[in-house]
Amino acid sequence: MSALGRRINQLRLAKGDSLQDLANAVGVSKAHIWELEKGRTDNPAMALVTRLADHFDVTVSYLVGEEIEGSNENPNLQRMFRQARALDERDRETLDALLQSFLRRKEPG
């Protein structure tokens, strides 16, 4: 399950919404919400992600799992993120390229 799917599921259950309730609220099918929660839909439309965030009263960053300052995040990741903010644009691009290289190595295939 993706970070987005996990968050949608947690927020939906906490709010007491059924799959159909959420689907009706954001204007998609119940099956589409189920696919999102299970991580079976890649790259949902930004408009849908925004409607979901609005429905749950959270930020888009939180919904997609990019709020590094969250209380549940690893302190080392928080530290690295804070340090990366201090880098100039060229160094951040280099750091991003290195990170993408590491992620590609982990991909099955």
MDAnalysis code that builds the backbone (N, CA, C; Angstrom):
import MDAnalysis as mda
import numpy as np

u = mda.Universe.empty(327, n_residues=109, atom_resindex=np.repeat(np.arange(109), 3), trajectory=True)
u.add_TopologyAttr("name", ["N", "CA", "C"] * 109)
u.add_TopologyAttr("resid", np.arange(1, 110))
u.add_TopologyAttr("resname", ["MET", "SER", "ALA", "LEU", "GLY", "ARG", "ARG", "ILE", "ASN", "GLN", "LEU", "ARG", "LEU", "ALA", "LYS", "GLY", "ASP", "SER", "LEU", "GLN", "ASP", "LEU", "ALA", "ASN", "ALA", "VAL", "GLY", "VAL", "SER", "LYS", "ALA", "HIS", "ILE", "TRP", "GLU", "LEU", "GLU", "LYS", "GLY", "ARG", "THR", "ASP", "ASN", "PRO", "ALA", "MET", "ALA", "LEU", "VAL", "THR", "ARG", "LEU", "ALA", "ASP", "HIS", "PHE", "ASP", "VAL", "THR", "VAL", "SER", "TYR", "LEU", "VAL", "GLY", "GLU", "GLU", "ILE", "GLU", "GLY", "SER", "ASN", "GLU", "ASN", "PRO", "ASN", "LEU", "GLN", "ARG", "MET", "PHE", "ARG", "GLN", "ALA", "ARG", "ALA", "LEU", "ASP", "GLU", "ARG", "ASP", "ARG", "GLU", "THR", "LEU", "ASP", "ALA", "LEU", "LEU", "GLN", "SER", "PHE", "LEU", "ARG", "ARG", "LYS", "GLU", "PRO", "GLY"])
u.atoms.positions = np.array([
    [0.843, -1.172, 0.000],
    [0.000, 0.000, 0.000],
    [0.891, 1.240, 0.000],
    [0.562, 2.201, -0.825],
    [1.334, 3.437, -0.919],
    [1.039, 4.346, 0.268],
    [1.896, 5.350, 0.460],
    [1.658, 6.323, 1.529],
    [0.306, 6.996, 1.319],
    [-0.009, 7.345, 0.075],
    [-1.290, 7.970, -0.227],
    [-2.439, 7.032, 0.128],
    [-2.356, 5.794, -0.310],
    [-3.410, 4.821, -0.028],
    [-3.596, 4.588, 1.456],
    [-2.497, 4.479, 2.165],
    [-2.545, 4.257, 3.615],
    [-3.216, 5.442, 4.314],
    [-2.840, 6.651, 3.912],
    [-3.419, 7.840, 4.540],
    [-4.906, 7.972, 4.214],
    [-5.284, 7.725, 2.962],
    [-6.700, 7.802, 2.596],
    [-7.492, 6.828, 3.445],
    [-7.001, 5.606, 3.555],
    [-7.695, 4.589, 4.338],
    [-7.822, 5.007, 5.802],
    [-6.728, 5.466, 6.397],
    [-6.756, 5.878, 7.806],
    [-7.720, 7.044, 8.024],
    [-7.641, 8.037, 7.152],
    [-8.499, 9.207, 7.304],
    [-9.968, 8.865, 7.065],
    [-10.220, 8.018, 6.079],
    [-11.603, 7.620, 5.787],
    [-12.215, 6.893, 6.968],
    [-11.463, 5.944, 7.524],
    [-11.981, 5.186, 8.660],
    [-12.160, 6.068, 9.895],
    [-11.206, 6.972, 10.120],
    [-11.304, 7.872, 11.277],
    [-12.523, 8.786, 11.162],
    [-12.857, 9.156, 9.938],
    [-14.004, 10.040, 9.713],
    [-15.319, 9.267, 9.687],
    [-15.217, 7.949, 9.583],
    [-16.415, 7.117, 9.541],
    [-17.062, 7.054, 8.175],
    [-16.301, 7.396, 7.137],
    [-16.818, 7.341, 5.770],
    [-16.706, 5.923, 5.222],
    [-17.699, 5.512, 4.475],
    [-17.581, 4.276, 3.700],
    [-16.845, 4.623, 2.413],
    [-16.465, 3.611, 1.661],
    [-15.853, 3.855, 0.353],
    [-16.795, 4.693, -0.515],
    [-18.092, 4.356, -0.463],
    [-19.075, 5.077, -1.273],
    [-19.244, 6.515, -0.804],
    [-19.247, 6.740, 0.519],
    [-19.349, 8.107, 1.044],
    [-18.222, 8.973, 0.506],
    [-16.993, 8.441, 0.580],
    [-15.838, 9.198, 0.114],
    [-15.899, 9.409, -1.392],
    [-16.259, 8.374, -2.119],
    [-16.362, 8.487, -3.573],
    [-17.358, 9.579, -3.959],
    [-18.526, 9.593, -3.303],
    [-19.532, 10.613, -3.584],
    [-19.009, 12.012, -3.252],
    [-18.286, 12.121, -2.151],
    [-17.791, 13.426, -1.699],
    [-16.772, 14.034, -2.656],
    [-15.964, 13.181, -3.300],
    [-14.903, 13.708, -4.171],
    [-15.182, 13.491, -5.662],
    [-16.311, 12.879, -5.978],
    [-16.727, 12.773, -7.371],
    [-16.049, 11.709, -8.200],
    [-15.741, 10.575, -7.580],
    [-15.184, 9.443, -8.331],
    [-15.955, 8.183, -7.944],
    [-15.608, 7.075, -8.570],
    [-16.296, 5.825, -8.263],
    [-15.760, 5.195, -6.980],
    [-16.596, 4.373, -6.382],
    [-16.193, 3.609, -5.199],
    [-14.991, 2.727, -5.537],
    [-14.999, 2.137, -6.716],
    [-13.888, 1.282, -7.148],
    [-12.582, 2.076, -7.235],
    [-12.666, 3.329, -7.663],
    [-11.455, 4.145, -7.775],
    [-10.870, 4.432, -6.392],
    [-11.714, 4.717, -5.425],
    [-11.233, 4.936, -4.055],
    [-10.578, 3.660, -3.538],
    [-11.196, 2.522, -3.783],
    [-10.635, 1.241, -3.344],
    [-9.261, 1.023, -3.983],
    [-9.147, 1.310, -5.284],
    [-7.869, 1.148, -5.981],
    [-6.806, 2.086, -5.410],
    [-7.197, 3.308, -5.086],
    [-6.254, 4.252, -4.465],
    [-5.766, 3.720, -3.122],
    [-6.696, 3.248, -2.302],
    [-6.324, 2.744, -0.980],
    [-5.403, 1.537, -1.068],
    [-5.603, 0.717, -2.056],
    [-4.783, -0.487, -2.212],
    [-3.480, -0.212, -2.968],
    [-3.295, 1.012, -3.440],
    [-2.078, 1.361, -4.173],
    [-2.051, 0.817, -5.580],
    [-3.210, 0.549, -6.145],
    [-3.284, -0.039, -7.482],
    [-3.485, 1.004, -8.568],
    [-3.524, 2.264, -8.185],
    [-3.666, 3.350, -9.143],
    [-2.441, 4.234, -9.041],
    [-1.704, 4.354, -10.119],
    [-0.518, 5.202, -10.137],
    [-0.893, 6.615, -10.561],
    [-0.248, 7.578, -9.939],
    [-0.366, 8.983, -10.318],
    [-1.805, 9.473, -10.455],
    [-2.557, 9.503, -9.355],
    [-3.904, 10.057, -9.445],
    [-3.836, 11.535, -9.823],
    [-4.885, 12.028, -10.421],
    [-4.928, 13.423, -10.848],
    [-4.758, 14.343, -9.641],
    [-4.015, 15.409, -9.839],
    [-3.787, 16.368, -8.759],
    [-5.102, 16.956, -8.262],
    [-6.053, 17.155, -9.161],
    [-7.361, 17.686, -8.764],
    [-8.042, 16.741, -7.772],
    [-7.923, 15.430, -8.004],
    [-8.511, 14.457, -7.086],
    [-7.783, 14.467, -5.748],
    [-6.480, 14.516, -5.777],
    [-5.703, 14.552, -4.533],
    [-6.085, 15.789, -3.724],
    [-6.268, 16.906, -4.403],
    [-6.666, 18.144, -3.732],
    [-8.061, 18.010, -3.130],
    [-8.996, 17.406, -3.865],
    [-10.355, 17.208, -3.329],
    [-10.326, 16.293, -2.114],
    [-9.488, 15.254, -2.154],
    [-9.354, 14.355, -1.010],
    [-8.792, 15.103, 0.200],
    [-7.740, 15.896, -0.020],
    [-7.145, 16.671, 1.078],
    [-8.180, 17.628, 1.663],
    [-8.939, 18.287, 0.808],
    [-9.975, 19.207, 1.284],
    [-11.047, 18.466, 2.084],
    [-11.450, 17.308, 1.597],
    [-12.476, 16.511, 2.287],
    [-12.030, 16.129, 3.695],
    [-10.764, 15.791, 3.825],
    [-10.245, 15.355, 5.126],
    [-9.645, 16.504, 5.948],
    [-9.657, 17.722, 5.391],
    [-9.083, 18.889, 6.077],
    [-7.618, 18.680, 6.430],
    [-6.852, 18.178, 5.465],
    [-5.405, 18.001, 5.627],
    [-4.718, 18.644, 4.431],
    [-3.418, 18.808, 4.525],
    [-2.670, 19.343, 3.389],
    [-2.409, 18.235, 2.374],
    [-2.178, 18.629, 1.147],
    [-1.807, 17.670, 0.110],
    [-0.502, 16.983, 0.512],
    [0.435, 17.743, 1.067],
    [1.714, 17.166, 1.500],
    [1.502, 16.062, 2.516],
    [0.634, 16.294, 3.473],
    [0.357, 15.264, 4.476],
    [-0.271, 14.043, 3.802],
    [-1.242, 14.291, 2.939],
    [-1.964, 13.185, 2.304],
    [-1.032, 12.283, 1.507],
    [-0.061, 12.854, 0.819],
    [0.837, 12.034, 0.002],
    [2.077, 11.582, 0.765],
    [2.143, 11.917, 2.042],
    [3.239, 11.425, 2.871],
    [4.532, 12.185, 2.726],
    [4.452, 13.475, 2.406],
    [5.666, 14.259, 2.225],
    [5.890, 15.286, 3.321],
    [5.138, 15.225, 4.402],
    [5.356, 16.139, 5.515],
    [6.436, 15.553, 6.406],
    [7.654, 15.899, 6.128],
    [8.797, 15.326, 6.821],
    [8.839, 15.737, 8.282],
    [8.193, 16.827, 8.629],
    [8.214, 17.302, 10.006],
    [7.193, 16.568, 10.884],
    [6.461, 15.617, 10.328],
    [5.471, 14.879, 11.093],
    [6.079, 14.194, 12.300],
    [5.296, 14.045, 13.326],
    [5.800, 13.500, 14.587],
    [6.216, 12.035, 14.487],
    [5.746, 11.327, 13.480],
    [6.068, 9.906, 13.343],
    [7.282, 9.649, 12.466],
    [7.882, 10.698, 11.949],
    [9.016, 10.521, 11.050],
    [10.301, 10.233, 11.822],
    [11.163, 9.495, 11.198],
    [12.468, 9.165, 11.744],
    [13.260, 10.453, 11.977],
    [13.797, 10.640, 13.173],
    [14.541, 11.877, 13.466],
    [15.725, 12.108, 12.527],
    [16.373, 11.043, 12.070],
    [17.485, 11.210, 11.133],
    [16.998, 11.750, 9.792],
    [15.825, 11.300, 9.345],
    [15.270, 11.827, 8.098],
    [14.902, 13.295, 8.259],
    [14.344, 13.649, 9.404],
    [14.017, 15.052, 9.663],
    [15.288, 15.912, 9.623],
    [16.346, 15.428, 10.258],
    [17.610, 16.160, 10.283],
    [18.152, 16.339, 8.872],
    [18.148, 15.253, 8.080],
    [18.670, 15.340, 6.716],
    [17.848, 16.320, 5.876],
    [16.542, 16.303, 6.054],
    [15.679, 17.211, 5.310],
    [15.985, 18.660, 5.689],
    [16.115, 18.938, 6.980],
    [16.452, 20.299, 7.420],
    [17.797, 20.735, 6.845],
    [18.769, 19.840, 6.860],
    [20.091, 20.178, 6.327],
    [20.036, 20.414, 4.820],
    [19.239, 19.647, 4.122],
    [19.132, 19.809, 2.673],
    [18.544, 21.171, 2.313],
    [17.683, 21.705, 3.161],
    [17.109, 23.031, 2.908],
    [18.190, 24.107, 2.834],
    [19.290, 23.910, 3.543],
    [20.352, 24.907, 3.588],
    [21.258, 24.864, 2.351],
    [21.142, 23.835, 1.531],
    [21.992, 23.702, 0.349],
    [21.522, 24.642, -0.758],
    [22.448, 24.999, -1.639],
    [22.028, 25.800, -2.782],
    [21.356, 24.866, -3.801],
    [20.733, 25.466, -4.797],
    [19.948, 24.709, -5.777],
    [20.772, 23.628, -6.484],
    [21.969, 23.950, -6.865],
    [22.816, 22.979, -7.574],
    [23.127, 21.771, -6.686],
    [23.438, 22.019, -5.419],
    [23.722, 20.910, -4.510],
    [22.472, 20.072, -4.226],
    [21.309, 20.723, -4.155],
    [20.059, 19.959, -3.960],
    [19.776, 19.082, -5.174],
    [20.071, 19.590, -6.367],
    [19.893, 18.784, -7.580],
    [20.828, 17.577, -7.563],
    [22.057, 17.772, -7.126],
    [23.015, 16.670, -7.024],
    [22.537, 15.644, -6.004],
    [22.071, 16.128, -4.870],
    [21.551, 15.245, -3.826],
    [20.342, 14.453, -4.334],
    [19.458, 15.115, -5.061],
    [18.286, 14.445, -5.619],
    [18.694, 13.370, -6.626],
    [19.668, 13.675, -7.475],
    [20.143, 12.686, -8.452],
    [20.723, 11.462, -7.750],
    [21.452, 11.690, -6.675],
    [22.019, 10.585, -5.907],
    [20.904, 9.744, -5.275],
    [19.929, 10.405, -4.702],
    [18.797, 9.698, -4.098],
    [18.045, 8.878, -5.148],
    [17.804, 9.469, -6.317],
    [17.107, 8.739, -7.383],
    [17.907, 7.520, -7.831],
    [19.221, 7.641, -7.841],
    [20.083, 6.518, -8.188],
    [19.918, 5.377, -7.177],
    [19.910, 5.710, -5.905],
    [19.694, 4.695, -4.855],
    [18.341, 4.018, -5.014],
    [17.315, 4.799, -5.303],
    [15.956, 4.245, -5.446],
    [15.875, 3.317, -6.655],
    [16.520, 3.687, -7.750],
    [16.520, 2.813, -8.951],
    [17.180, 1.470, -8.655],
    [18.225, 1.488, -7.830],
    [18.906, 0.230, -7.468],
    [17.978, -0.699, -6.710],
    [17.018, -0.145, -5.984],
    [16.116, -0.957, -5.170],
    [14.925, -1.487, -5.967],
    [14.693, -0.936, -7.153],
    [13.533, -1.355, -7.954],
    [13.722, -2.787, -8.418],
    [12.616, -3.561, -8.345],
    [12.707, -4.943, -8.852],
    [12.841, -4.924, -10.372],
    [13.534, -5.884, -10.874],
    [13.625, -5.924, -12.325],
    [14.893, -6.372, -12.821],
])
